[in-house]
Amino acid sequence: MEKFKLLFKEKKFLVLAVILLLGIMFLLSGEYTSHRTADQETTEGITEAKMLEARLAEILEQMEGVESAHVLVMLRESVEAGSSPLYGSEERSKPAVCGVSVVCKGAKNVHVKRKIILLLASTLNLNENQIYVSE
């Protein structure tokens, strides 16, 4: 017991203990920030998808024979290589469209349905099998 009392009395031990605690707190705060950033990126991806859905629905409703369009955009994360002049190359994840579903009045007409699929395929750079259209 007396050895512990002597250690606490010495200033060197106290300084080392404070530095150790600060180091642990710094490491833990770094993990928290990285998780928070990932959550923010996910939220931004969802917001981006909602905005894209609204824009696509607006465009589709302007097509002849299409009414009341509802659009669902499916996203997946894709890795995008970037470069920074200070740190070299880095990879960032960014949401990419991997599929679209459309429900609208007028899609029973084969010609209207075909035009919707062509519009979405060319606009979003998707294959036709990644697009579903129904009434």
C-alpha positions as CSV (number, residue, x, y, z in Angstrom):
1,M,0.0,0.0,0.0
2,E,2.7,2.4,0.9
3,K,4.3,1.9,-2.6
4,F,1.0,3.1,-4.2
5,K,1.0,6.1,-2.0
6,L,4.5,6.9,-3.0
7,L,3.7,6.6,-6.7
8,F,0.8,9.0,-6.4
9,K,3.0,11.5,-4.6
10,E,5.5,11.5,-7.3
11,K,4.6,14.0,-10.1
12,K,6.0,11.8,-12.8
13,F,3.5,9.1,-12.3
14,L,0.6,11.6,-12.2
15,V,1.8,13.1,-15.5
16,L,2.1,9.7,-17.1
17,A,-1.4,8.7,-15.9
18,V,-2.9,11.9,-17.3
19,I,-1.2,11.4,-20.7
20,L,-2.4,7.8,-20.8
21,L,-6.0,8.8,-20.1
22,L,-5.8,11.6,-22.7
23,G,-4.5,9.1,-25.3
24,I,-7.3,6.7,-24.6
25,M,-9.9,9.4,-24.8
26,F,-8.4,10.6,-28.1
27,L,-8.5,7.1,-29.6
28,L,-12.1,6.6,-28.5
29,S,-13.2,10.0,-29.9
30,G,-11.6,9.1,-33.3
31,E,-13.7,5.9,-33.5
32,Y,-16.9,7.8,-32.7
33,T,-16.3,10.4,-35.4
34,S,-15.6,7.8,-38.0
35,H,-18.9,6.1,-37.2
36,R,-20.8,9.3,-37.2
37,T,-19.3,10.2,-40.6
38,A,-20.5,6.9,-42.1
39,D,-24.0,7.5,-40.7
40,Q,-24.0,11.0,-42.3
41,E,-23.0,9.5,-45.6
42,T,-25.9,7.0,-45.4
43,T,-28.3,9.8,-44.6
44,E,-27.0,11.8,-47.5
45,G,-27.4,8.8,-49.8
46,I,-31.0,8.4,-48.7
47,T,-31.7,12.1,-49.3
48,E,-30.1,11.9,-52.7
49,A,-32.3,8.9,-53.6
50,K,-35.5,10.7,-52.5
51,M,-34.6,13.8,-54.6
52,L,-33.9,11.5,-57.6
53,E,-37.2,9.7,-57.1
54,A,-39.1,13.0,-57.1
55,R,-37.3,14.3,-60.2
56,L,-37.9,11.0,-62.1
57,A,-41.6,11.0,-61.2
58,E,-41.9,14.5,-62.4
59,I,-40.3,13.7,-65.7
60,L,-42.3,10.5,-66.2
61,E,-45.6,12.4,-65.6
62,Q,-44.7,14.7,-68.4
63,M,-44.6,11.8,-70.9
64,E,-47.7,11.2,-73.0
65,G,-49.9,8.4,-71.5
66,V,-48.3,8.5,-68.0
67,E,-50.2,9.7,-64.9
68,S,-49.5,9.5,-61.2
69,A,-46.0,8.1,-61.3
70,H,-44.4,6.7,-58.2
71,V,-40.7,5.9,-58.3
72,L,-38.5,3.8,-56.1
73,V,-34.7,4.0,-56.6
74,M,-32.5,1.3,-55.2
75,L,-28.9,2.3,-54.3
76,R,-25.8,0.4,-53.5
77,E,-22.4,1.7,-52.4
78,S,-19.7,1.9,-55.0
79,V,-16.1,2.7,-54.3
80,E,-14.8,5.7,-56.2
81,A,-11.1,6.3,-56.4
82,G,-10.1,9.9,-55.8
83,S,-6.8,11.6,-55.4
84,S,-5.6,14.3,-53.1
85,P,-2.5,16.3,-53.9
86,L,-1.3,16.1,-50.2
87,Y,-2.1,12.5,-49.3
88,G,-2.0,10.6,-52.6
89,S,-4.9,8.5,-53.7
90,E,-7.9,7.7,-51.5
91,E,-11.1,5.7,-51.9
92,R,-14.5,7.2,-51.2
93,S,-17.8,5.4,-51.2
94,K,-20.6,6.9,-53.1
95,P,-24.2,5.7,-53.7
96,A,-24.9,4.4,-57.2
97,V,-28.3,3.5,-58.7
98,C,-28.7,-0.3,-59.1
99,G,-32.4,-0.5,-59.9
100,V,-35.6,1.4,-60.4
101,S,-39.3,0.5,-59.9
102,V,-42.1,2.6,-61.3
103,V,-45.8,2.3,-60.7
104,C,-48.0,4.6,-62.8
105,K,-51.3,4.9,-64.6
106,G,-50.8,4.1,-68.3
107,A,-48.1,1.4,-67.9
108,K,-50.5,-1.2,-69.2
109,N,-50.0,0.2,-72.6
110,V,-47.0,-1.7,-74.0
111,H,-45.7,1.4,-76.0
112,V,-45.8,3.6,-72.9
113,K,-44.1,1.0,-70.8
114,R,-41.4,0.6,-73.4
115,K,-40.8,4.4,-73.5
116,I,-40.5,4.5,-69.7
117,I,-38.0,1.7,-69.6
118,L,-35.9,3.4,-72.4
119,L,-36.0,6.7,-70.6
120,L,-34.9,5.3,-67.3
121,A,-32.2,3.1,-68.9
122,S,-30.6,6.0,-70.7
123,T,-31.0,8.5,-67.9
124,L,-29.6,6.3,-65.1
125,N,-27.2,4.2,-67.3
126,L,-29.0,1.0,-66.3
127,N,-29.7,-2.3,-68.1
128,E,-33.4,-2.8,-68.9
129,N,-33.5,-5.8,-66.5
130,Q,-32.8,-3.4,-63.6
131,I,-36.0,-1.5,-64.3
132,Y,-39.5,-2.6,-63.3
133,V,-42.6,-0.8,-64.6
134,S,-46.2,-1.6,-63.6
135,E,-49.6,0.0,-63.3
